[in-house]
Amino acid sequence: MAKILLVDDDIEFLNATEALLGMLGHEVDTATSVKGAKEIAQTGRYSHVILDLLLPDGSGLHLLDEITGPDNDEIKIAFVTGHSSVKSVVSNLYGPNIHYLLKPVSLDDLKNFISKQDEPKRPKPTDKFKKHFEHLIGESAPMQQLYEMIERVSATAANVMLIGESGVGKEVVAASIHQASNLTGELVAVNCGAFAADLINSELFGHEKGAFTGAISRKIGVFEQAQDGTLFLDEVTEMPIDLQPNLLRALESRKITRLGSTSSMSVNCRVISATNRSESEIAQDKRLREDLYFRLAVFPIYIPPLRHRKDDIPLLVKYFLAELNSQYDSNIKIAESDLKKLCDYDWPGNLRELRHCLHRAYIMADQESELVRIPEKMSSPFSKKEGNASKGIEFGKTVEDVERELILTTLDHLGGDKKAAAETLGLSLKTLYNRLNEYQISTE
Amino acid sequence: MNNDLRKEMNYSRPIHDLRNRLNTISMNAELGKMILQSNGDAEKAINTFNIIMETCQKSSQEISELKKLFDSINVQQQDQGKR
């Protein structure tokens, strides 16, 4: 037996439906307005609610928050409406467990609604991929090292600096550290390069109402928002150097003062910063104060570029394709030959470039064979690798210059592995070492 | 406000009311059927059929109102076309 709340302003429909449901053995309460329904909903717990969308003092939608909630998540709700298009709007807003009854309602419609079990959630195609810390995918050796570092640092409160090329997934790694840390607060992300210089302090520390022209109300800064959680400062090296002392003071004292305030407050959050510049570039270009660098990089983590973990490319390709198939309800796959093409490419744009390449290939997929179409030639206008290659083949350069560049490029490509570099170059290891000494190439 | 939007706003209330009439007719027909199938209470069943007939009458009046609305909008459109 169901306990049903029936809300409709059409008295004759209401009376007939109440009588019908009563004859079917269910307990029925009725209301003709939003106000009346709210009063009744407070006094009883219902298993089913049938709502007219249009009521004299509002909409049935206004009642949803009153009758649903964490204690009432089993309740089944149906809207009575004359428009089938309402269903997609309502399910987008309120989820797929809201039903609807199209006018004119029949007895079978009512019976089906009352006896209907909610459909079990279908597992998504992406659920079968193992995600480390609920975010990261990859089983290669460089990724296993990364996971170990994340696990170690998450057990502490140390600030972390993530160093990696553009597109390697610095924000995803930050989210993984936050996830592994089990903190009560939130992960708050901010891009230090996105703000005008005069707004950065307000973004970081907040301001009081009237602190400056345009400060029409109090603003909570990101340090406060991340209280007991994690603050992610992306592109921290893009912060103007003259504004860095304020950040340094906050990290050292663990106190901040909102602009326009006379008192300071304590803050407690892990700071994860990120940059796509190498440490030597940071120092040489003086992008970051040295004292601030040491406060931010208590535990630096180097995120490997995709070309250093090519073993993960097949898994990543399958994951991105599963996401697209799930989004567009399709079954597009990739041929082995195309997968090999993807594994052979260097991906200067890293995972971001791989994902976009796959998305383009998915859009152009052959619908008959259900296979993506990977272009014959893949390149990026930002590719450093192509730039280096063309640099080596210029008129006026000596053989030694070209050989030096070739050795450097090969070592960089292979992550500094001299044995592999010697094999690739067709040299013995001894010859490679001799060349390195001759060209004074340091590989420390 | 353009003519299409004005038309939609004018029609939607009467159409909504007509759907409600159909809803009432449907539920009372189902109720009448169930009454006769279960306890055979003729008086209650007759009551539901009376409600159905009254609703049909109201629907007929509303359809006439809707027709007048169509006619007045058509006249307005013809007048605008002539200007």
Interface residues (C-beta under 8 A of the other chain):
Chain A: D10 E12 F13 A16 T17 A19 L20 M23 L54 V80 G82 K103 P104 V105 S106 L107
Chain B: I15 H16 R19 N20 L22 N23 T24 I25 S26 M27 N28 E30 L31 M34 I35 S38 T48 I51 T55
